[in-house]
């Protein structure tokens, strides 16, 4: 009998709690996970008031020793500041309370300190709330890079808080999830042409997650707590697909490269998920698929579908399309190794009505 030597290691969140007022259960979750008694909370200036202080008070009342640090954005310097505080406090676990950048900062710092991380999102804009990946700008190249961390040990998503956030963030989260369509197609292409490792299970889960958004667009547009619950559930599922795959491939392809290119080229870029949604429209056209359906769902949800709605110049969209293939060279996509010519990029953005 032939010996199978293949080894697969998947890290998944142990506890996922989504719902109304679940923030108050954070102490119970920590006790259930047996994470120790000393914690550091990573949060932002605004999210500190929204939920950061509440988490600290809840944990303090439950007998935990808690310190809190505010960070502005994500950078190597901020990650090091969080790690330093965790070391000084001899923290046994860490919590990220905020949006994608806050949570990514906490994930990277906790991974560096080799302590558990608990994700407490205050907006539903990014699948990083449950994934083992984090995005940070490469200080040498200036482009964002996705790095390996541990998956959060738990996710505590209070839909009361998330539904109270500006709806734009939730719509952006939908764009990030819908991007799974072209990400999976790119992954399949890389598997066929470059023999990239591929997981049918992770791909199927990723596509199912995108379908969840497509099929519930009208419900999500209601902008109520139920719509927040639907989007958070999809974001968590997408993060789990990344964990199963062992890479961000099922949720990040050519459309993400386009978004990262915009981040580099535009002084004030739009939200990550907004840009990914517009990128998905164009990349779906490159695959010869029904790009109109992607556009129509994004419109129904209330997410941008044009450069004007992104607040970006037409020329910047074309430039990003011609540059996108240079980002994350290890990730093969439909953009190939040489990318799009200026003429092809202009035609693509025009025919999909992204530019006028």
Buried (B, 14 or more C-beta within 10 A) or exposed (E): EEEEEEEEEEBBBBBBBBBEEBBEBBBBBBEEBEBBBBBBBBBBEBBBEBBBBBBBEBBEEBEBBBBBBBBEEBBEEBBEBBBEBBEEBEBBBBBBBBBBBBBBBBBBBBBBBEBBBBBBBBBBBBBBBBBBBBBBBEEEEEBBBBBEBBBBBBBBBBBEBBBEBEBBBBBBBBBBBBBBBBBBBBBBBBBEEEEBEBBEEBBBBBBBBBBBBBEBBEEBBEBEBEBBBBBBBBBBBBBBBBBBBBBBBBBBBBBBBBBBBBBBBBEEBBBBBBBBBBBBBBBBBBBEBEBEEBBBBBBBBBBBBBBEBBEBBBEBBBBBBBBBBBBBEEBBBBBEEEBBEEEBBBBBBBEBBBBE
